[in-house]
Amino acid sequence: MLRAYPGLYCVASFDPTAVRWLKNHAPRIVRGQLAFIDKLGGLSFPEKVKRVALGYLLIDFLGRPDFIAYGYETDANISFRFVADVFRPLLAAWTIRDPEAYQQLTQEYDIQIFEHFKPLQKLPPQRL
């Protein structure tokens, strides 16, 4: 379906092995790694380990994503800041649901993923 689609698109996943599969099998597709810090209550130990590894970008290198889409409400952690400052990937903030947060996050993120509102002004192009 994507081969037939005429517009621009990207593919993003929480699973870095899926992102890696795309890198190996469809290298022209822009790939994103989705991540955020999740609540761990009620999960089994293996599931907790998996969620921590994904949320703190500890296995992000497996997928070699073109961008990282991070749950901006949980981005105040050392792992995210380390990856952002040292490796300087394109960063996407998700999911923004109010215009005030959107305006603030245009200074911190390259891409803003939003829903339930339409930005009032056109922003200057970000680095891509």
C-alpha positions as CSV (number, residue, x, y, z in Angstrom):
1,M,0.0,0.0,0.0
2,L,2.8,2.4,0.8
3,R,4.5,1.8,-2.5
4,A,1.4,3.0,-4.3
5,Y,0.8,6.0,-2.0
6,P,1.7,9.2,-3.9
7,G,2.3,11.5,-0.9
8,L,5.0,11.9,1.7
9,Y,4.9,9.6,4.7
10,C,7.0,8.1,7.5
11,V,6.6,5.0,9.6
12,A,7.1,5.0,13.3
13,S,7.0,2.2,15.9
14,F,7.6,1.6,19.6
15,D,9.5,-1.6,18.6
16,P,13.1,-0.9,17.6
17,T,13.3,-4.2,15.8
18,A,10.4,-3.1,13.5
19,V,12.3,0.1,12.8
20,R,15.5,-1.9,12.1
21,W,13.5,-4.2,9.7
22,L,12.4,-1.1,7.8
23,K,16.0,0.1,7.6
24,N,17.1,-3.2,6.2
25,H,14.2,-3.9,3.8
26,A,12.9,-0.4,2.9
27,P,15.8,2.0,3.5
28,R,14.2,4.9,1.7
29,I,11.3,5.0,4.1
30,V,11.8,7.6,6.8
31,R,11.7,5.7,10.1
32,G,10.8,6.9,13.6
33,Q,11.2,5.5,17.1
34,L,8.3,6.2,19.4
35,A,9.1,6.4,23.1
36,F,7.9,7.7,26.4
37,I,8.1,6.8,30.1
38,D,5.3,4.5,31.0
39,K,3.7,3.5,34.3
40,L,5.0,0.1,35.4
41,G,2.4,-0.9,38.0
42,G,0.9,-4.3,37.6
43,L,3.3,-5.5,34.9
44,S,5.4,-8.6,35.0
45,F,9.1,-8.2,35.6
46,P,10.1,-8.9,31.9
47,E,7.5,-6.4,30.7
48,K,8.8,-3.8,33.2
49,V,12.4,-4.3,31.9
50,K,11.1,-4.0,28.3
51,R,9.2,-0.8,29.0
52,V,12.1,0.8,30.9
53,A,14.5,-0.1,28.0
54,L,12.2,1.4,25.5
55,G,11.2,4.5,27.5
56,Y,14.8,5.4,28.3
57,L,16.0,4.7,24.8
58,L,18.4,2.0,26.0
59,I,17.9,-0.1,22.9
60,D,17.1,2.7,20.4
61,F,20.4,2.0,18.6
62,L,18.9,-1.3,17.3
63,G,16.5,0.5,14.9
64,R,18.8,3.4,13.9
65,P,15.8,5.7,13.4
66,D,15.8,8.8,11.3
67,F,13.9,10.6,14.2
68,I,12.7,10.0,17.7
69,A,9.1,10.8,18.5
70,Y,9.0,11.2,22.3
71,G,6.1,11.7,24.7
72,Y,7.0,15.2,25.6
73,E,5.2,15.0,29.0
74,T,7.8,12.5,30.1
75,D,11.0,13.9,28.5
76,A,12.5,15.3,31.7
77,N,14.8,12.3,32.1
78,I,18.5,11.9,31.8
79,S,18.5,9.3,29.1
80,F,16.3,11.3,26.7
81,R,18.4,14.5,27.3
82,F,21.6,12.5,26.8
83,V,20.5,11.2,23.4
84,A,19.1,14.6,22.4
85,D,22.3,16.5,23.4
86,V,24.9,14.0,22.3
87,F,23.5,12.4,19.1
88,R,21.3,15.3,18.0
89,P,18.6,13.3,16.3
90,L,15.5,14.9,14.8
91,L,13.1,15.1,17.7
92,A,9.3,14.9,17.4
93,A,7.0,15.8,20.4
94,W,3.8,13.8,20.7
95,T,0.9,14.0,21.2
96,I,0.3,17.7,21.8
97,R,-3.3,18.6,22.6
98,D,-3.3,22.3,23.3
99,P,-2.0,25.4,21.5
100,E,0.1,26.7,24.4
101,A,2.1,23.5,24.7
102,Y,2.5,23.5,20.9
103,Q,4.0,26.9,20.9
104,Q,6.4,26.1,23.7
105,L,7.5,22.8,22.1
106,T,8.4,24.5,18.8
107,Q,11.5,25.7,20.6
108,E,12.5,22.3,21.9
109,Y,11.5,19.9,19.2
110,D,12.0,19.8,15.4
111,I,8.6,18.3,14.7
112,Q,5.3,18.7,16.6
113,I,2.7,16.0,16.4
114,F,-0.7,17.4,17.5
115,E,-4.4,16.5,17.6
116,H,-7.7,18.2,18.4
117,F,-6.7,21.7,17.4
118,K,-5.2,23.5,14.4
119,P,-2.1,25.7,15.0
120,L,-3.0,29.4,14.5
121,Q,0.1,30.5,12.8
122,K,2.5,28.9,10.3
123,L,5.8,28.3,11.9
124,P,9.2,28.8,10.3
125,P,10.6,25.6,8.7
126,Q,12.6,23.4,11.1
127,R,15.8,21.6,10.3
128,L,15.1,18.3,8.5
